[in-house]
């Protein structure tokens, strides 16, 4: 089989294209945990970020109200406020995802459970700035 010059060029372009698209990640189905994914598509993402979810929840006005009013853990009022704090935290995390180039934001430590582990920037402070 004779190789023609254009065949070599096409092969090189395809090889380079494969290397360049290797930046896309995905979460295997057996490792999917929707509770730890706040923004983006687990099937394909390129710029992952992580967030300390507990720190975000504890920064909400609802959580502060629990502490300030000494609301008993497990009471109806406690669960209502925790639910509102969680909703607010998730909304703010999604806002950061929409306003930045991060196309996938997850709970801190989640991407470490994937083989191989996926490095991600910490955007906790970006989310906390939304409270100011």
Backbone as XML, in Angstrom:
<?xml version="1.0"?>
<chain id="A" units="angstrom">
  <residue number="1" name="UNK">
    <atom name="N" x="0.846" y="-1.180" z="0.000"/>
    <atom name="CA" x="0.000" y="0.000" z="0.000"/>
    <atom name="C" x="0.883" y="1.233" z="0.000"/>
  </residue>
  <residue number="2" name="UNK">
    <atom name="N" x="0.634" y="2.096" z="-0.898"/>
    <atom name="CA" x="1.434" y="3.305" z="-1.044"/>
    <atom name="C" x="0.801" y="4.442" z="-0.241"/>
  </residue>
  <residue number="3" name="UNK">
    <atom name="N" x="1.598" y="5.105" z="0.581"/>
    <atom name="CA" x="1.109" y="6.263" z="1.335"/>
    <atom name="C" x="1.290" y="7.516" z="0.493"/>
  </residue>
  <residue number="4" name="UNK">
    <atom name="N" x="0.265" y="8.236" z="0.392"/>
    <atom name="CA" x="0.336" y="9.492" z="-0.357"/>
    <atom name="C" x="0.521" y="10.616" z="0.646"/>
  </residue>
  <residue number="5" name="UNK">
    <atom name="N" x="1.175" y="11.689" z="0.244"/>
    <atom name="CA" x="1.447" y="12.793" z="1.179"/>
    <atom name="C" x="0.192" y="13.321" z="1.884"/>
  </residue>
  <residue number="6" name="UNK">
    <atom name="N" x="-0.912" y="13.440" z="1.177"/>
    <atom name="CA" x="-2.121" y="13.961" z="1.806"/>
    <atom name="C" x="-2.676" y="12.986" z="2.840"/>
  </residue>
  <residue number="7" name="UNK">
    <atom name="N" x="-2.448" y="11.687" z="2.672"/>
    <atom name="CA" x="-2.882" y="10.696" z="3.649"/>
    <atom name="C" x="-2.162" y="10.888" z="4.977"/>
  </residue>
  <residue number="8" name="UNK">
    <atom name="N" x="-0.870" y="11.184" z="4.884"/>
    <atom name="CA" x="-0.082" y="11.425" z="6.087"/>
    <atom name="C" x="-0.579" y="12.681" z="6.794"/>
  </residue>
  <residue number="9" name="UNK">
    <atom name="N" x="-0.865" y="13.720" z="6.026"/>
    <atom name="CA" x="-1.353" y="14.977" z="6.610"/>
    <atom name="C" x="-2.700" y="14.745" z="7.299"/>
  </residue>
  <residue number="10" name="UNK">
    <atom name="N" x="-3.595" y="14.035" z="6.656"/>
    <atom name="CA" x="-4.908" y="13.757" z="7.248"/>
    <atom name="C" x="-4.746" y="12.950" z="8.533"/>
  </residue>
  <residue number="11" name="UNK">
    <atom name="N" x="-3.871" y="11.954" z="8.526"/>
    <atom name="CA" x="-3.634" y="11.144" z="9.719"/>
    <atom name="C" x="-3.103" y="11.998" z="10.865"/>
  </residue>
  <residue number="12" name="UNK">
    <atom name="N" x="-2.186" y="12.921" z="10.552"/>
    <atom name="CA" x="-1.645" y="13.816" z="11.580"/>
    <atom name="C" x="-2.725" y="14.736" z="12.141"/>
  </residue>
  <residue number="13" name="UNK">
    <atom name="N" x="-3.575" y="15.267" z="11.292"/>
    <atom name="CA" x="-4.657" y="16.158" z="11.743"/>
    <atom name="C" x="-5.606" y="15.399" z="12.667"/>
  </residue>
  <residue number="14" name="UNK">
    <atom name="N" x="-5.955" y="14.172" z="12.294"/>
    <atom name="CA" x="-6.845" y="13.373" z="13.137"/>
    <atom name="C" x="-6.201" y="13.051" z="14.481"/>
  </residue>
  <residue number="15" name="UNK">
    <atom name="N" x="-4.918" y="12.747" z="14.467"/>
    <atom name="CA" x="-4.213" y="12.442" z="15.715"/>
    <atom name="C" x="-4.151" y="13.656" z="16.621"/>
  </residue>
  <residue number="16" name="UNK">
    <atom name="N" x="-3.835" y="14.803" z="16.054"/>
    <atom name="CA" x="-3.766" y="16.043" z="16.842"/>
    <atom name="C" x="-5.146" y="16.404" z="17.380"/>
  </residue>
  <residue number="17" name="UNK">
    <atom name="N" x="-6.168" y="16.250" z="16.555"/>
    <atom name="CA" x="-7.539" y="16.520" z="16.995"/>
    <atom name="C" x="-7.929" y="15.658" z="18.177"/>
  </residue>
  <residue number="18" name="UNK">
    <atom name="N" x="-7.518" y="14.399" z="18.174"/>
    <atom name="CA" x="-7.805" y="13.495" z="19.283"/>
    <atom name="C" x="-7.124" y="13.940" z="20.556"/>
  </residue>
  <residue number="19" name="UNK">
    <atom name="N" x="-5.892" y="14.417" z="20.442"/>
    <atom name="CA" x="-5.156" y="14.904" z="21.610"/>
    <atom name="C" x="-5.799" y="16.161" z="22.156"/>
  </residue>
  <residue number="20" name="UNK">
    <atom name="N" x="-6.198" y="17.069" z="21.272"/>
    <atom name="CA" x="-6.793" y="18.321" z="21.728"/>
    <atom name="C" x="-8.145" y="18.104" z="22.389"/>
  </residue>
  <residue number="21" name="UNK">
    <atom name="N" x="-8.912" y="17.137" z="21.907"/>
    <atom name="CA" x="-10.217" y="16.905" z="22.512"/>
    <atom name="C" x="-10.123" y="16.042" z="23.767"/>
  </residue>
  <residue number="22" name="UNK">
    <atom name="N" x="-8.928" y="15.602" z="24.117"/>
    <atom name="CA" x="-8.750" y="14.769" z="25.301"/>
    <atom name="C" x="-8.989" y="15.545" z="26.589"/>
  </residue>
  <residue number="23" name="UNK">
    <atom name="N" x="-9.204" y="16.859" z="26.499"/>
    <atom name="CA" x="-9.446" y="17.674" z="27.680"/>
    <atom name="C" x="-10.830" y="17.487" z="28.258"/>
  </residue>
  <residue number="24" name="UNK">
    <atom name="N" x="-11.710" y="16.813" z="27.538"/>
    <atom name="CA" x="-13.064" y="16.596" z="28.028"/>
    <atom name="C" x="-13.076" y="15.422" z="29.008"/>
  </residue>
  <residue number="25" name="UNK">
    <atom name="N" x="-13.801" y="15.609" z="30.091"/>
    <atom name="CA" x="-13.928" y="14.583" z="31.124"/>
    <atom name="C" x="-15.366" y="14.092" z="31.170"/>
  </residue>
  <residue number="26" name="UNK">
    <atom name="N" x="-15.554" y="12.968" z="31.841"/>
    <atom name="CA" x="-16.901" y="12.488" z="32.140"/>
    <atom name="C" x="-16.825" y="11.628" z="33.400"/>
  </residue>
  <residue number="27" name="UNK">
    <atom name="N" x="-17.950" y="11.514" z="34.071"/>
    <atom name="CA" x="-18.042" y="10.702" z="35.284"/>
    <atom name="C" x="-18.640" y="9.353" z="34.888"/>
  </residue>
  <residue number="28" name="UNK">
    <atom name="N" x="-17.959" y="8.261" z="35.212"/>
    <atom name="CA" x="-18.518" y="6.941" z="34.897"/>
    <atom name="C" x="-19.857" y="6.728" z="35.613"/>
  </residue>
  <residue number="29" name="UNK">
    <atom name="N" x="-20.750" y="6.006" z="34.979"/>
    <atom name="CA" x="-22.097" y="5.790" z="35.517"/>
    <atom name="C" x="-22.075" y="5.217" z="36.929"/>
  </residue>
  <residue number="30" name="UNK">
    <atom name="N" x="-21.138" y="4.325" z="37.218"/>
    <atom name="CA" x="-21.098" y="3.710" z="38.548"/>
    <atom name="C" x="-20.573" y="4.651" z="39.628"/>
  </residue>
  <residue number="31" name="UNK">
    <atom name="N" x="-20.039" y="5.796" z="39.228"/>
    <atom name="CA" x="-19.527" y="6.786" z="40.188"/>
    <atom name="C" x="-20.426" y="8.020" z="40.285"/>
  </residue>
  <residue number="32" name="UNK">
    <atom name="N" x="-21.511" y="8.050" z="39.532"/>
    <atom name="CA" x="-22.410" y="9.206" z="39.527"/>
    <atom name="C" x="-23.097" y="9.365" z="40.878"/>
  </residue>
  <residue number="33" name="UNK">
    <atom name="N" x="-23.033" y="10.568" z="41.425"/>
    <atom name="CA" x="-23.724" y="10.888" z="42.671"/>
    <atom name="C" x="-24.365" y="12.263" z="42.504"/>
  </residue>
  <residue number="34" name="UNK">
    <atom name="N" x="-25.617" y="12.314" z="42.045"/>
    <atom name="CA" x="-26.289" y="13.592" z="41.786"/>
    <atom name="C" x="-26.320" y="14.527" z="42.991"/>
  </residue>
  <residue number="35" name="UNK">
    <atom name="N" x="-26.242" y="13.978" z="44.206"/>
    <atom name="CA" x="-26.251" y="14.805" z="45.416"/>
    <atom name="C" x="-25.004" y="15.680" z="45.508"/>
  </residue>
  <residue number="36" name="UNK">
    <atom name="N" x="-23.945" y="15.293" z="44.817"/>
    <atom name="CA" x="-22.681" y="16.020" z="44.899"/>
    <atom name="C" x="-22.394" y="16.873" z="43.670"/>
  </residue>
  <residue number="37" name="UNK">
    <atom name="N" x="-23.328" y="16.899" z="42.727"/>
    <atom name="CA" x="-23.170" y="17.689" z="41.505"/>
    <atom name="C" x="-24.111" y="18.886" z="41.590"/>
  </residue>
  <residue number="38" name="UNK">
    <atom name="N" x="-23.551" y="20.085" z="41.526"/>
    <atom name="CA" x="-24.343" y="21.301" z="41.672"/>
    <atom name="C" x="-24.577" y="22.034" z="40.360"/>
  </residue>
  <residue number="39" name="UNK">
    <atom name="N" x="-23.676" y="21.842" z="39.406"/>
    <atom name="CA" x="-23.782" y="22.578" z="38.142"/>
    <atom name="C" x="-23.083" y="21.787" z="37.049"/>
  </residue>
  <residue number="40" name="UNK">
    <atom name="N" x="-23.723" y="21.679" z="35.903"/>
    <atom name="CA" x="-23.078" y="21.093" z="34.748"/>
    <atom name="C" x="-23.536" y="19.695" z="34.405"/>
  </residue>
  <residue number="41" name="UNK">
    <atom name="N" x="-22.892" y="19.149" z="33.376"/>
    <atom name="CA" x="-23.239" y="17.857" z="32.820"/>
    <atom name="C" x="-22.121" y="16.863" z="33.107"/>
  </residue>
  <residue number="42" name="UNK">
    <atom name="N" x="-22.423" y="15.819" z="33.851"/>
    <atom name="CA" x="-21.419" y="14.823" z="34.237"/>
    <atom name="C" x="-20.934" y="13.998" z="33.053"/>
  </residue>
  <residue number="43" name="UNK">
    <atom name="N" x="-21.699" y="13.991" z="31.965"/>
    <atom name="CA" x="-21.318" y="13.203" z="30.798"/>
    <atom name="C" x="-20.185" y="13.848" z="30.009"/>
  </residue>
  <residue number="44" name="UNK">
    <atom name="N" x="-20.075" y="15.174" z="30.094"/>
    <atom name="CA" x="-19.004" y="15.859" z="29.358"/>
    <atom name="C" x="-18.767" y="17.243" z="29.951"/>
  </residue>
  <residue number="45" name="UNK">
    <atom name="N" x="-17.554" y="17.455" z="30.423"/>
    <atom name="CA" x="-17.171" y="18.764" z="30.944"/>
    <atom name="C" x="-15.681" y="18.957" z="30.730"/>
  </residue>
  <residue number="46" name="UNK">
    <atom name="N" x="-15.257" y="20.217" z="30.727"/>
    <atom name="CA" x="-13.850" y="20.524" z="30.467"/>
    <atom name="C" x="-13.184" y="21.304" z="31.589"/>
  </residue>
  <residue number="47" name="UNK">
    <atom name="N" x="-13.945" y="22.153" z="32.275"/>
    <atom name="CA" x="-13.358" y="22.990" z="33.322"/>
    <atom name="C" x="-14.084" y="22.757" z="34.645"/>
  </residue>
  <residue number="48" name="UNK">
    <atom name="N" x="-13.685" y="21.715" z="35.367"/>
    <atom name="CA" x="-14.354" y="21.382" z="36.621"/>
    <atom name="C" x="-13.917" y="22.283" z="37.777"/>
  </residue>
  <residue number="49" name="UNK">
    <atom name="N" x="-14.830" y="22.422" z="38.721"/>
    <atom name="CA" x="-14.543" y="23.170" z="39.946"/>
    <atom name="C" x="-15.165" y="22.413" z="41.111"/>
  </residue>
  <residue number="50" name="UNK">
    <atom name="N" x="-14.664" y="22.728" z="42.301"/>
    <atom name="CA" x="-15.193" y="22.096" z="43.509"/>
    <atom name="C" x="-15.557" y="23.188" z="44.498"/>
  </residue>
  <residue number="51" name="UNK">
    <atom name="N" x="-16.435" y="22.855" z="45.425"/>
    <atom name="CA" x="-16.890" y="23.834" z="46.402"/>
    <atom name="C" x="-17.091" y="23.140" z="47.742"/>
  </residue>
  <residue number="52" name="UNK">
    <atom name="N" x="-16.767" y="23.858" z="48.818"/>
    <atom name="CA" x="-17.008" y="23.366" z="50.163"/>
    <atom name="C" x="-18.463" y="23.700" z="50.498"/>
  </residue>
  <residue number="53" name="UNK">
    <atom name="N" x="-19.333" y="22.743" z="50.250"/>
    <atom name="CA" x="-20.770" y="22.958" z="50.378"/>
    <atom name="C" x="-21.178" y="23.326" z="51.804"/>
  </residue>
  <residue number="54" name="UNK">
    <atom name="N" x="-20.602" y="22.659" z="52.781"/>
    <atom name="CA" x="-20.943" y="22.948" z="54.176"/>
    <atom name="C" x="-20.611" y="24.397" z="54.536"/>
  </residue>
  <residue number="55" name="UNK">
    <atom name="N" x="-19.478" y="24.866" z="54.057"/>
    <atom name="CA" x="-19.071" y="26.244" z="54.327"/>
    <atom name="C" x="-20.061" y="27.232" z="53.704"/>
  </residue>
  <residue number="56" name="UNK">
    <atom name="N" x="-20.548" y="26.915" z="52.520"/>
    <atom name="CA" x="-21.525" y="27.783" z="51.852"/>
    <atom name="C" x="-22.835" y="27.793" z="52.640"/>
  </residue>
  <residue number="57" name="UNK">
    <atom name="N" x="-23.325" y="26.625" z="53.030"/>
    <atom name="CA" x="-24.578" y="26.537" z="53.789"/>
    <atom name="C" x="-24.456" y="27.319" z="55.096"/>
  </residue>
  <residue number="58" name="UNK">
    <atom name="N" x="-23.320" y="27.171" z="55.773"/>
    <atom name="CA" x="-23.128" y="27.854" z="57.055"/>
    <atom name="C" x="-23.013" y="29.372" z="56.906"/>
  </residue>
  <residue number="59" name="UNK">
    <atom name="N" x="-22.790" y="29.850" z="55.692"/>
    <atom name="CA" x="-22.701" y="31.292" z="55.460"/>
    <atom name="C" x="-24.050" y="31.922" z="55.126"/>
  </residue>
  <residue number="60" name="UNK">
    <atom name="N" x="-25.082" y="31.103" z="54.984"/>
    <atom name="CA" x="-26.396" y="31.631" z="54.609"/>
    <atom name="C" x="-27.076" y="32.330" z="55.789"/>
  </residue>
  <residue number="61" name="UNK">
    <atom name="N" x="-27.945" y="33.284" z="55.481"/>
    <atom name="CA" x="-28.717" y="33.929" z="56.552"/>
    <atom name="C" x="-29.610" y="32.932" z="57.305"/>
  </residue>
  <residue number="62" name="UNK">
    <atom name="N" x="-30.090" y="31.932" z="56.610"/>
    <atom name="CA" x="-30.959" y="30.938" z="57.243"/>
    <atom name="C" x="-30.194" y="30.154" z="58.311"/>
  </residue>
  <residue number="63" name="UNK">
    <atom name="N" x="-28.973" y="29.761" z="57.989"/>
    <atom name="CA" x="-28.169" y="29.022" z="58.963"/>
    <atom name="C" x="-27.808" y="29.929" z="60.141"/>
  </residue>
  <residue number="64" name="UNK">
    <atom name="N" x="-27.494" y="31.173" z="59.844"/>
    <atom name="CA" x="-27.189" y="32.134" z="60.916"/>
    <atom name="C" x="-28.374" y="32.290" z="61.847"/>
  </residue>
  <residue number="65" name="UNK">
    <atom name="N" x="-29.583" y="32.275" z="61.278"/>
    <atom name="CA" x="-30.799" y="32.379" z="62.082"/>
    <atom name="C" x="-30.945" y="31.184" z="63.019"/>
  </residue>
  <residue number="66" name="UNK">
    <atom name="N" x="-30.594" y="30.004" z="62.549"/>
    <atom name="CA" x="-30.645" y="28.802" z="63.389"/>
    <atom name="C" x="-29.741" y="28.978" z="64.603"/>
  </residue>
  <residue number="67" name="UNK">
    <atom name="N" x="-28.534" y="29.460" z="64.346"/>
    <atom name="CA" x="-27.566" y="29.635" z="65.436"/>
    <atom name="C" x="-27.979" y="30.773" z="66.369"/>
  </residue>
  <residue number="68" name="UNK">
    <atom name="N" x="-28.387" y="31.893" z="65.780"/>
    <atom name="CA" x="-28.731" y="33.073" z="66.566"/>
    <atom name="C" x="-29.942" y="32.814" z="67.478"/>
  </residue>
  <residue number="69" name="UNK">
    <atom name="N" x="-30.951" y="32.137" z="66.923"/>
    <atom name="CA" x="-32.175" y="31.877" z="67.683"/>
    <atom name="C" x="-32.114" y="30.564" z="68.459"/>
  </residue>
  <residue number="70" name="UNK">
    <atom name="N" x="-30.971" y="29.873" z="68.359"/>
    <atom name="CA" x="-30.766" y="28.598" z="69.051"/>
    <atom name="C" x="-31.907" y="27.617" z="68.778"/>
  </residue>
  <residue number="71" name="UNK">
    <atom name="N" x="-32.222" y="27.469" z="67.502"/>
    <atom name="CA" x="-33.291" y="26.555" z="67.089"/>
    <atom name="C" x="-32.797" y="25.124" z="67.256"/>
  </residue>
  <residue number="72" name="UNK">
    <atom name="N" x="-33.619" y="24.314" z="67.861"/>
    <atom name="CA" x="-33.265" y="22.936" z="68.190"/>
    <atom name="C" x="-33.115" y="22.106" z="66.915"/>
  </residue>
  <residue number="73" name="UNK">
    <atom name="N" x="-31.983" y="21.411" z="66.822"/>
    <atom name="CA" x="-31.727" y="20.522" z="65.690"/>
    <atom name="C" x="-32.791" y="19.438" z="65.636"/>
  </residue>
  <residue number="74" name="UNK">
    <atom name="N" x="-33.331" y="19.213" z="64.455"/>
    <atom name="CA" x="-34.357" y="18.192" z="64.288"/>
    <atom name="C" x="-35.774" y="18.720" z="64.384"/>
  </residue>
  <residue number="75" name="UNK">
    <atom name="N" x="-35.948" y="19.950" z="64.873"/>
    <atom name="CA" x="-37.299" y="20.520" z="64.966"/>
    <atom name="C" x="-37.784" y="20.911" z="63.563"/>
  </residue>
  <residue number="76" name="UNK">
    <atom name="N" x="-39.083" y="21.118" z="63.445"/>
    <atom name="CA" x="-39.657" y="21.500" z="62.153"/>
    <atom name="C" x="-39.040" y="22.804" z="61.644"/>
  </residue>
  <residue number="77" name="UNK">
    <atom name="N" x="-38.901" y="23.780" z="62.530"/>
    <atom name="CA" x="-38.315" y="25.074" z="62.147"/>
    <atom name="C" x="-36.873" y="24.889" z="61.653"/>
  </residue>
  <residue number="78" name="UNK">
    <atom name="N" x="-36.124" y="24.024" z="62.341"/>
    <atom name="CA" x="-34.741" y="23.740" z="61.954"/>
    <atom name="C" x="-34.701" y="23.200" z="60.522"/>
  </residue>
  <residue number="79" name="UNK">
    <atom name="N" x="-35.534" y="22.186" z="60.221"/>
    <atom name="CA" x="-35.507" y="21.568" z="58.893"/>
    <atom name="C" x="-35.967" y="22.523" z="57.807"/>
  </residue>
  <residue number="80" name="UNK">
    <atom name="N" x="-36.905" y="23.379" z="58.121"/>
    <atom name="CA" x="-37.346" y="24.383" z="57.145"/>
    <atom name="C" x="-36.194" y="25.331" z="56.817"/>
  </residue>
  <residue number="81" name="UNK">
    <atom name="N" x="-35.514" y="25.815" z="57.848"/>
    <atom name="CA" x="-34.402" y="26.743" z="57.617"/>
    <atom name="C" x="-33.208" y="26.067" z="56.930"/>
  </residue>
  <residue number="82" name="UNK">
    <atom name="N" x="-32.919" y="24.832" z="57.293"/>
    <atom name="CA" x="-31.818" y="24.099" z="56.642"/>
    <atom name="C" x="-32.150" y="23.891" z="55.156"/>
  </residue>
  <residue number="83" name="UNK">
    <atom name="N" x="-33.398" y="23.577" z="54.873"/>
    <atom name="CA" x="-33.819" y="23.396" z="53.485"/>
    <atom name="C" x="-33.654" y="24.690" z="52.688"/>
  </residue>
  <residue number="84" name="UNK">
    <atom name="N" x="-34.044" y="25.811" z="53.288"/>
    <atom name="CA" x="-33.889" y="27.111" z="52.623"/>
    <atom name="C" x="-32.414" y="27.465" z="52.448"/>
  </residue>
  <residue number="85" name="UNK">
    <atom name="N" x="-31.598" y="27.144" z="53.450"/>
    <atom name="CA" x="-30.151" y="27.402" z="53.359"/>
    <atom name="C" x="-29.545" y="26.581" z="52.226"/>
  </residue>
  <residue number="86" name="UNK">
    <atom name="N" x="-29.949" y="25.335" z="52.131"/>
    <atom name="CA" x="-29.454" y="24.450" z="51.078"/>
    <atom name="C" x="-29.878" y="24.950" z="49.696"/>
  </residue>
  <residue number="87" name="UNK">
    <atom name="N" x="-31.135" y="25.367" z="49.572"/>
    <atom name="CA" x="-31.623" y="25.908" z="48.294"/>
    <atom name="C" x="-30.827" y="27.148" z="47.887"/>
  </residue>
  <residue number="88" name="UNK">
    <atom name="N" x="-30.583" y="28.034" z="48.853"/>
    <atom name="CA" x="-29.822" y="29.250" z="48.570"/>
    <atom name="C" x="-28.393" y="28.901" z="48.144"/>
  </residue>
  <residue number="89" name="UNK">
    <atom name="N" x="-27.765" y="27.988" z="48.857"/>
    <atom name="CA" x="-26.389" y="27.592" z="48.539"/>
    <atom name="C" x="-26.319" y="27.022" z="47.121"/>
  </residue>
  <residue number="90" name="UNK">
    <atom name="N" x="-27.236" y="26.150" z="46.778"/>
    <atom name="CA" x="-27.235" y="25.552" z="45.444"/>
    <atom name="C" x="-27.482" y="26.594" z="44.358"/>
  </residue>
  <residue number="91" name="UNK">
    <atom name="N" x="-28.373" y="27.529" z="44.616"/>
    <atom name="CA" x="-28.652" y="28.590" z="43.639"/>
    <atom name="C" x="-27.408" y="29.446" z="43.390"/>
  </residue>
  <residue number="92" name="UNK">
    <atom name="N" x="-26.707" y="29.806" z="44.469"/>
    <atom name="CA" x="-25.513" y="30.636" z="44.334"/>
    <atom name="C" x="-24.383" y="29.882" z="43.632"/>
  </residue>
  <residue number="93" name="UNK">
    <atom name="N" x="-24.253" y="28.603" z="43.893"/>
    <atom name="CA" x="-23.235" y="27.790" z="43.215"/>
    <atom name="C" x="-23.524" y="27.762" z="41.714"/>
  </residue>
  <residue number="94" name="UNK">
    <atom name="N" x="-24.793" y="27.569" z="41.350"/>
    <atom name="CA" x="-25.170" y="27.562" z="39.933"/>
    <atom name="C" x="-24.901" y="28.910" z="39.284"/>
  </residue>
  <residue number="95" name="UNK">
    <atom name="N" x="-25.146" y="29.999" z="40.013"/>
    <atom name="CA" x="-24.859" y="31.337" z="39.484"/>
    <atom name="C" x="-23.379" y="31.475" z="39.161"/>
  </residue>
  <residue number="96" name="UNK">
    <atom name="N" x="-22.521" y="31.003" z="40.053"/>
    <atom name="CA" x="-21.076" y="31.067" z="39.803"/>
    <atom name="C" x="-20.740" y="30.259" z="38.554"/>
  </residue>
  <residue number="97" name="UNK">
    <atom name="N" x="-21.370" y="29.107" z="38.393"/>
    <atom name="CA" x="-21.142" y="28.300" z="37.198"/>
    <atom name="C" x="-21.537" y="29.030" z="35.927"/>
  </residue>
  <residue number="98" name="UNK">
    <atom name="N" x="-22.643" y="29.740" z="35.967"/>
    <atom name="CA" x="-23.115" y="30.476" z="34.786"/>
    <atom name="C" x="-22.266" y="31.715" z="34.500"/>
  </residue>
  <residue number="99" name="UNK">
    <atom name="N" x="-21.703" y="32.310" z="35.543"/>
    <atom name="CA" x="-20.937" y="33.554" z="35.392"/>
    <atom name="C" x="-19.453" y="33.329" z="35.117"/>
  </residue>
  <residue number="100" name="UNK">
    <atom name="N" x="-18.987" y="32.096" z="35.232"/>
    <atom name="CA" x="-17.571" y="31.796" z="35.036"/>
    <atom name="C" x="-17.417" y="30.764" z="33.921"/>
  </residue>
  <residue number="101" name="UNK">
    <atom name="N" x="-16.196" y="30.370" z="33.683"/>
    <atom name="CA" x="-15.940" y="29.351" z="32.656"/>
    <atom name="C" x="-16.036" y="27.931" z="33.216"/>
  </residue>
  <residue number="102" name="UNK">
    <atom name="N" x="-16.365" y="27.785" z="34.486"/>
    <atom name="CA" x="-16.486" y="26.454" z="35.078"/>
    <atom name="C" x="-17.784" y="25.802" z="34.605"/>
  </residue>
  <residue number="103" name="UNK">
    <atom name="N" x="-17.647" y="24.706" z="33.867"/>
    <atom name="CA" x="-18.831" y="24.055" z="33.317"/>
    <atom name="C" x="-19.301" y="22.867" z="34.150"/>
  </residue>
  <residue number="104" name="UNK">
    <atom name="N" x="-18.626" y="22.617" z="35.285"/>
    <atom name="CA" x="-19.003" y="21.502" z="36.153"/>
    <atom name="C" x="-18.537" y="21.826" z="37.567"/>
  </residue>
  <residue number="105" name="UNK">
    <atom name="N" x="-19.481" y="21.948" z="38.511"/>
    <atom name="CA" x="-19.139" y="22.264" z="39.894"/>
    <atom name="C" x="-19.721" y="21.180" z="40.796"/>
  </residue>
  <residue number="106" name="UNK">
    <atom name="N" x="-18.839" y="20.633" z="41.634"/>
    <atom name="CA" x="-19.222" y="19.513" z="42.492"/>
    <atom name="C" x="-18.771" y="19.754" z="43.932"/>
  </residue>
  <residue number="107" name="UNK">
    <atom name="N" x="-19.245" y="18.902" z="44.819"/>
    <atom name="CA" x="-18.839" y="18.961" z="46.226"/>
    <atom name="C" x="-17.354" y="18.621" z="46.345"/>
  </residue>
  <residue number="108" name="UNK">
    <atom name="N" x="-16.713" y="19.315" z="47.258"/>
    <atom name="CA" x="-15.298" y="19.101" z="47.546"/>
    <atom name="C" x="-15.037" y="17.620" z="47.809"/>
  </residue>
  <residue number="109" name="UNK">
    <atom name="N" x="-14.017" y="17.063" z="47.173"/>
    <atom name="CA" x="-13.634" y="15.679" z="47.393"/>
    <atom name="C" x="-14.265" y="14.682" z="46.435"/>
  </residue>
  <residue number="110" name="UNK">
    <atom name="N" x="-15.366" y="15.065" z="45.779"/>
    <atom name="CA" x="-16.062" y="14.130" z="44.893"/>
    <atom name="C" x="-15.192" y="13.665" z="43.727"/>
  </residue>
  <residue number="111" name="UNK">
    <atom name="N" x="-14.511" y="14.582" z="43.075"/>
    <atom name="CA" x="-13.705" y="14.219" z="41.909"/>
    <atom name="C" x="-12.466" y="13.413" z="42.282"/>
  </residue>
  <residue number="112" name="UNK">
    <atom name="N" x="-12.119" y="13.405" z="43.563"/>
    <atom name="CA" x="-11.002" y="12.581" z="44.030"/>
    <atom name="C" x="-11.377" y="11.096" z="44.032"/>
  </residue>
  <residue number="113" name="UNK">
    <atom name="N" x="-12.675" y="10.801" z="43.997"/>
    <atom name="CA" x="-13.132" y="9.409" z="44.024"/>
    <atom name="C" x="-13.151" y="8.783" z="42.639"/>
  </residue>
  <residue number="114" name="UNK">
    <atom name="N" x="-12.926" y="9.583" z="41.612"/>
    <atom name="CA" x="-12.929" y="9.103" z="40.233"/>
    <atom name="C" x="-11.524" y="8.614" z="39.888"/>
  </residue>
  <residue number="115" name="UNK">
    <atom name="N" x="-11.430" y="7.508" z="39.142"/>
    <atom name="CA" x="-10.125" y="6.991" z="38.703"/>
    <atom name="C" x="-9.926" y="7.280" z="37.229"/>
  </residue>
  <residue number="116" name="UNK">
    <atom name="N" x="-8.906" y="8.010" z="36.842"/>
    <atom name="CA" x="-7.998" y="8.754" z="37.704"/>
    <atom name="C" x="-8.703" y="9.994" z="38.252"/>
  </residue>
  <residue number="117" name="UNK">
    <atom name="N" x="-8.218" y="10.463" z="39.386"/>
    <atom name="CA" x="-8.808" y="11.644" z="40.026"/>
    <atom name="C" x="-8.752" y="12.829" z="39.061"/>
  </residue>
  <residue number="118" name="UNK">
    <atom name="N" x="-9.764" y="13.669" z="39.122"/>
    <atom name="CA" x="-9.847" y="14.836" z="38.246"/>
    <atom name="C" x="-9.561" y="16.076" z="39.079"/>
  </residue>
  <residue number="119" name="UNK">
    <atom name="N" x="-8.564" y="16.831" z="38.669"/>
    <atom name="CA" x="-8.219" y="18.070" z="39.380"/>
    <atom name="C" x="-9.281" y="19.128" z="39.103"/>
  </residue>
  <residue number="120" name="UNK">
    <atom name="N" x="-9.591" y="19.921" z="40.128"/>
    <atom name="CA" x="-10.590" y="20.971" z="39.986"/>
    <atom name="C" x="-10.216" y="22.158" z="40.856"/>
  </residue>
  <residue number="121" name="UNK">
    <atom name="N" x="-10.530" y="23.348" z="40.357"/>
    <atom name="CA" x="-10.292" y="24.570" z="41.119"/>
    <atom name="C" x="-11.331" y="24.702" z="42.220"/>
  </residue>
  <residue number="122" name="UNK">
    <atom name="N" x="-10.930" y="25.296" z="43.342"/>
    <atom name="CA" x="-11.852" y="25.549" z="44.449"/>
    <atom name="C" x="-12.523" y="26.909" z="44.222"/>
  </residue>
  <residue number="123" name="UNK">
    <atom name="N" x="-13.847" y="26.920" z="44.098"/>
    <atom name="CA" x="-14.591" y="28.164" z="43.860"/>
    <atom name="C" x="-15.415" y="28.575" z="45.081"/>
  </residue>
  <residue number="124" name="UNK">
    <atom name="N" x="-15.104" y="28.010" z="46.224"/>
    <atom name="CA" x="-15.847" y="28.329" z="47.438"/>
    <atom name="C" x="-15.865" y="29.832" z="47.705"/>
  </residue>
  <residue number="125" name="UNK">
    <atom name="N" x="-14.724" y="30.481" z="47.591"/>
    <atom name="CA" x="-14.656" y="31.918" z="47.875"/>
    <atom name="C" x="-15.476" y="32.733" z="46.873"/>
  </residue>
  <residue number="126" name="UNK">
    <atom name="N" x="-15.531" y="32.300" z="45.606"/>
    <atom name="CA" x="-16.357" y="32.990" z="44.612"/>
    <atom name="C" x="-17.826" y="32.931" z="45.017"/>
  </residue>
  <residue number="127" name="UNK">
    <atom name="N" x="-18.251" y="31.791" z="45.538"/>
    <atom name="CA" x="-19.646" y="31.650" z="45.975"/>
    <atom name="C" x="-19.878" y="32.501" z="47.223"/>
  </residue>
  <residue number="128" name="UNK">
    <atom name="N" x="-18.953" y="32.469" z="48.166"/>
    <atom name="CA" x="-19.115" y="33.252" z="49.391"/>
    <atom name="C" x="-19.176" y="34.749" z="49.115"/>
  </residue>
  <residue number="129" name="UNK">
    <atom name="N" x="-18.513" y="35.208" z="48.073"/>
    <atom name="CA" x="-18.569" y="36.637" z="47.705"/>
    <atom name="C" x="-19.979" y="37.061" z="47.315"/>
  </residue>
  <residue number="130" name="UNK">
    <atom name="N" x="-20.804" y="36.127" z="46.909"/>
    <atom name="CA" x="-22.191" y="36.429" z="46.532"/>
    <atom name="C" x="-23.007" y="36.887" z="47.744"/>
  </residue>
  <residue number="131" name="UNK">
    <atom name="N" x="-22.557" y="36.592" z="48.955"/>
    <atom name="CA" x="-23.261" y="37.011" z="50.165"/>
    <atom name="C" x="-23.003" y="38.474" z="50.505"/>
  </residue>
  <residue number="132" name="UNK">
    <atom name="N" x="-21.997" y="39.062" z="49.885"/>
    <atom name="CA" x="-21.636" y="40.441" z="50.206"/>
    <atom name="C" x="-22.476" y="41.425" z="49.448"/>
  </residue>
</chain>
